[in-house]
């Protein structure tokens, strides 16, 4: 799963009027005296973080200083004796977070992609502090009164459209956060938010530890049949072999391991990693969903999903469930035919057992080979990771948008595996920096994501500095990094997010680039996956790692023909998790959840999604997206935006596909817009119509 990105949203900072330069200089002088590299402007190109100077001990004081600077700015806004204006209220609020934004961007990156005990402890300590800090802003009565005054005066304000949109966004954000509540209710809400933040952090830490320590250790090399020698070499440790867990239910190794007992052990370790013992998260799940239900009730909603979906394209839980109901019948039919096919393959191979989840991937691969004569190991030989990035992902972006890339080895990185490229516009002008961190390691959480080190903002004179993180297995020393086609699509997916961030063209950081609703932010990324199989792109990057020969047409055709294979399984496991998310977040406050596993079973059965052979992509106890990330009541967005992405690609197909004209149009009307207009209207301006579901159903083989 392309695990989109995790974003911590913190409302923010100040620009004074007549005294702003003096004030800025005083703050800067104070920061310089601390000797903390996070509190002074980086001298590197684009203001990129200087990892040669940044140490673990710098983060906590820098973040606390960022909060202090913002609090002072907020106090100045509230104490201003002049009437509220766009400049002294909205613009000042927008800029109040600049210091904190910059520091937290680096901290969040390392805390997820290259963490350690110090950063983990910092994250735990900071979770309630961030919650309190945010609440002190969005629940500040006097501050909201000033925002409301500016909002009410909008029709008469002589400001540009983006600035007007910024006013609306702040007003809606404050109202959604509870700005209209009584002081008593605000205090209650602050306490709930702090608890949620702390519990979410605990969930994430337990899951990371469980995944790191929950793998399968095999002593007998013969039990690893199906693995290549390179793979075996890469997992060898002290004479034994450790198969580590990734974040999803199904593990990649289940596709090739032929020893059924090892597969069973690996699968059970995966699904039970956070059930029982020191890493059990069941109580955290129960506490979180009840606290969220309580929060929703205080804010005037029947359930958390109803509150959370404000401002999204879906807007209500009913519309999300309606989408599920439209997808489930065709998906079940597709999955049923796949189950029969795979069970027949088991019998054909001499098996006398009933298909289980830990058999699915191995025998699905056998069906794929027999039906399409497609061997995943053969396919991997054409997908060396640097070729995929430079001659595939970058090549497609150049063809569509005219941008070019130059590798930079002089920019400091936080880990030796990280690569950096400078990105240029077609005319040679500078666009931004891109960091790629593609290999799995113990210090990195599972999944794949994009986030900025520096957000684009004309007001702050900031060009974007963007990073992508993936978790492809790192090869043994000296061996080529060959990845699966699924991992290829993940790289295209995450770079779709990167393009969204790089092409941001906003004055204000808080509405720039990927600062959009959850059920829109995955649209550009899923759309970008389509170019992975476009013939012109594929033939440019799919080069045999030994011979350099282009992938043969016959193999290319097999990949395309197999494109709808196993799609019943794929969409069902997604629907199962999306449904779990919505079921957890549509419970009322008086719901009594005693057993997480039982609730999960009933939630799946309610939607006809309890299928023995197909488990949810994430079970509740290791569902990081919704219990430690920003996707609570939002996991459905992957399916929602998939519909948009296939429909957009259908538009491209009808208009010449991979052309600069099409790329420029998509950039101008979608990728560069950030959060500056209604998303449905934005899509309609681009496509000339509302999106249709038919292209997605066709791509999935469901129609």
C-alpha positions, 0 to 999 in steps of 0.5 A: 500500500502506498502509504501516503504521507503522515502530516502533523498540522500545527496552526501558526506564526507572525509578521508584525507591521512597522516593527517586524524587521527589528523584532525578527532580528532580535529573535534571530539574535537570540536563536544564534546565541543558543548555538542550535543549528535548528534555530538559525537559517540554514546556509545550504541551498534552498535552506535544506537541513544541515545534517552535519550540524544537527544532533539529537539533543538539538530537537527538544530545545528547538521545538520548545523555542518554536512553541515559545516564539509562536506563543509570543506572536499569538499574544501580540495578535490578541493584545493588538489594540487596532481592529482586526485586519487581514494583516494584523490577524490572519497574516500574523497567525500564518507566519507565527509558526515559521520557526516551529514548522521548520524545526518540526519538519526535520524532527518528524522526518528523523523520528519516522525514517531514522529514529533512535531511543532519544528521538523516540523518547522526545516524540513521546514527551512532545505528543501531549505538548504539541496537542496542548500547544495547538489547542491553546491556539485554536481554542483561544477565544480572543484570537477566534473573535479577531479571525471571525471579524476578518471572516465576516468582513471578507466581501469588503476586503481588498485582498487577492483570492488566495488570501480570501481563501486563507481567511476561510480556511482559518475560520473553518479550521478554528470552528471545526476545532471547537472555537465556538464551544464554552470555556468549560467544554474547551477545557474538556476538549483540551484534556481529551486531545492531550490523551489522544496524542499521548495514546497515539504515540504509545500505539506507534511506539509499540507497533514499531517495537513489535514489528522490529522484534516480531519477525521469524528466525529460521535456523535451517537454510533449507526451510528458505527454499524459494528465496534467492541466494542474494535474499538469503545472504541479506537476511543472515545474522549470526548463522541464522536467518531473520525474516523481518515484519513489514507493516501490512498483514501480508508479508512479501516473503509469503510470495516465494517461501515454499515451506508451508510451516514457515509461511504459517509462522510468518503470517501468524507473527504478522497478524498477532504482533500486537495482540497479547504480551508487552506489545499489545495495543488492544487497550490503546485501540479501545481508549482511542475510539472512545475518546474520539467519540467523546470528542465528536459529541462535545463538538456536536456530532454523533460520531468521530467520522461525522466530525472528521469528514468536514471539508473533505470531498466525501463530506459524510460517513454515509457517502463513504459507506455508499462507496463501499456498497457500490464496490463490494458486490463486484469485488466479492465476485472477482475474489470468489473466482480468484479463490477457485482459481488458486484452490485449483492451483493448490490441487494441481500442485499436489496440495490436499489442504484448503486455501489460507491467507498464508497460501494465497500469495505463493499460489497466486504467483503460480497462477500468474505464471501459469495463466500469464507465464509471468515470473516475478523473479524474472520481472525483478531483473529489469527493475534496478532501483536507480534505473527505476528512479532516474530513467522511469520516475524522473523520465516521466516527469520530464516528458510531462512537465519539462522538469529535469534532475541533477544529482547532488552529492554535496548536500548532507543527508541523515543516512548514507542510503539517502540520495539527493537531486536538484530539480529544475524547470524547463528553462533551467530555473531552480524548482527545489530539492528532492531526497529519496530514502528507499531501503528498509532498516530497523530505524525506519517505520514501515510503509512509504510516504512523502513529506517536506523538509521545507514547504513552498511559500512565496511569502516566506521566500521558500522553495520546496525541499521534499523527501520520499521514503520507501521500504524496499529490501536492501541488497547484500553488499555489492549486489544490485537493488532489484525491486518488484513491480509493486515496489516500482509502482510505490516509487511512482506513487510517492513521487506523485506526492513529491510533484504535488509538493514541488509544484506548489505555487502558493503565497502561504505555506499552510495551504501550499502543495499537499496541504489538502483534504485526505481524500484529495491528497492521494489523487496526484500520487495514485495518478502518477502510478499510471506512468509506470506501465506506459510503453515509452516510460517502461521501455526507458527504465525497464533494463536488465541489470546485467545486459542492459537490454530493454524489457522484451515486448512479450514480458511487457505484454504479460505485465499488462495482461496480468494487470487485473489479476488478483484485483479481487483480493487487492480491493477486498483487503483494502475495503476490509481495512477501510471499513474497519476504520469507518466502523471504529469511528462511527461508534457512539459514545455509549458503545461498549467495546470489550473485545477488539477482535470481536468488534473487528469480526462483527464489523467485517461481517456487517458489510459482508467482508468476512472472508477467511482467505482474505484478511484486512490489509491492516487489522485494528491492533496494527493499523498505524494509519488510523491509530498513530497517523493522520488517517482516522476516519480517512483510510477510505481516501485511498479508494476514493482518490483511486477513482479520481486517478483512473478517471484522470488517466482516462482523460489523458488517454482521450487527449494524447497521453504523455504530452507536455500540453497535458502535463502542463494542464494537469500541473496548472489546474491540479498539482499547483493549486494546493488547497486554494479552491473547492476540490470537486470544482478543481477536478471539474475545471481540469477534466471538464466534467465530474469524475466517473467510476467506470475507468477504475472498475475497468482497471480493476477488472471489476467491470 
